[in-house]
Amino acid sequence: MVLNWIESYWDALVMMTAEMAPYLLLGFFIAGLLHTFVPRTLYSKHLAPRNMKSVVKAAAIGVPLPLCSCGVIPTTVSLRKEGASHGACTSFLIATPQTGVDSIAATYSLMGLPFAVIRPLAALFTAMFGGWLVNRFGRPTPDPSREGGETCGEKHCCCHHEEEEHEEHCCCHEHEEPAPRPHGRGWGEGLLEAFDYAFVDMMQDVGKWLVVGLLIAALITVAVPSEWLAALHDYKLLNMLIVLAVAIPMYVCATGSIPIAVSLMAKGLTPGAALVLLMAGPAVNSASILVIGKVFGKRTLWLYLLSIIIGAILFGLGIDYLLPQDWFAVQAGFANGEHCAHGLSVMDWVWVAALVLLLINAFWQMHRHGHSCECCHDHDHNHEAHEYEAHCHEHQSHEHTAHEHASAEVTSYTISGMSCNHCKANVERAIRSVEGVEDVDVNLATGIATVTGHHDPEQVLRRVDEFGYSATIISEN
């Protein structure tokens, strides 16, 4: 009995992995190309005006980007500081975590073409609705490019009103231009960078939640009786409200939510409720709610949540009542609980093996990087600060001489709230913007940021806080 259950669980897990693997790897690769070859300034360039055009652009830009709900928040904060309007920022916040080229490809592999088309369209229109709500009902903020902005040298200065405090704040930051391609760098190096981002950085960010989603989906397929959800099949709105109640506080990435939705549909969940899970699960979680409220204000937070809830329910009801249900039928093997990994072709196993090996490589690299300075973190609790710094520098990869280490000011911080490589990149960007900072090394695994240069630690704490994270000083040399 137990062996049969284990065999069924294994078959379900392998079948879903085999279905997703080729499309998922293709999606990761396209995401790597977008990251490497699309200039970052393109995103902020068109998002400054407080009008519907910038909202539509923000939604269209956000749909293909492979950012999770934790990584999109600091990215949006950065766009806001570069001049993007609140409406455009809200639109970007809603559209980006719901989809991405990787999740769209994976949706097609497991759920078919109709779901793969409707999912990004739902994200697009929901994001546009949310951006319109913020532009219409949010407190007005001046257009940084027109009303408070001035260009002084290479810095861009802007003034804006914080939503909650009604106070005017001015900020100056470096005006970022697209980084020129280094002399002699060709498409080969760019492709290598794209591969590294797609199959290391993105694998580290998405891989854990993808694995969790597959494990949960296989468990639902094998262990949950079909009668449980089939009894609620006729109560379509109730299905959606239950899914919303579970999905909003829970964290699940756009890709990891797909096998869970498929397994629940196979057990009787309506296609509309499955779409609600695919929209609300990746877009909202308890952590993102707290950070959005802190960074953008409570009014923007409530409009953000309202647009996601209304958009998810309306599109869900549209699927259940207006579209042919046979468009959204799950594969017969999933519906009947019949899985057989022995039926996979050699090519299927090749794709599965490639995905598994890339996941192992990404996790191993993260583990290795985390342990390269783990001893430094433990050392800090048992030795004086200057001994900790000297010990830790032996494990850093920076190519500085011993004399430079001795003369430079080095401060270590503990950063909380980071959960992916996008978070790490945004923390590094925030700290580098502080005057006097010469170098920054952020270790995602240990949560330690090592900052070199004569700078004001309070400015570092403030800048990190502005991006939605928190920092505390470990030691100062």
Secondary structure, DSSP 8 states (H G I E B T S, - for coil): -HHHHHHHHHHHHHHHHHHHHHHHHHHHHHHHHHHHHS-THHHHHT--SSSHHHHHHHHHHHTT----HHHHHHHHHHHHHTT--HHHHHHHHHHHHH--HHHHHHHHHHH-HHHHHHHHHHHHHHHHHHHHHHHHHS-----TTTTS-EEETTEEEEEEE-TTT--EEEEEEE--------TT--HHHHHHHHHHIIIIIHHHHHHHHHHHHHHHHHHHHHHS-HHHHHTTTT-HHHHHHHHHHHHTTS---TTTHHHHHHHHHHTT--HHHHHHHHHHHHH--HHHHHHHHHHH-HHHHHHHHHHHHHHHHHHHHHHHHHS-GGGG---HHHHTT---GGG--HHHHHHHHHHHHHHHHHHHHHHHHHHHTHHHHHHTTTS-HHHHHHHHHTT------HHHHHHS-EEEEEEES--SHHHHHHHHHHHHTSTT--EEEEETTTTEEEEESS--HHHHHHHHHHTT-EEEEEEE-
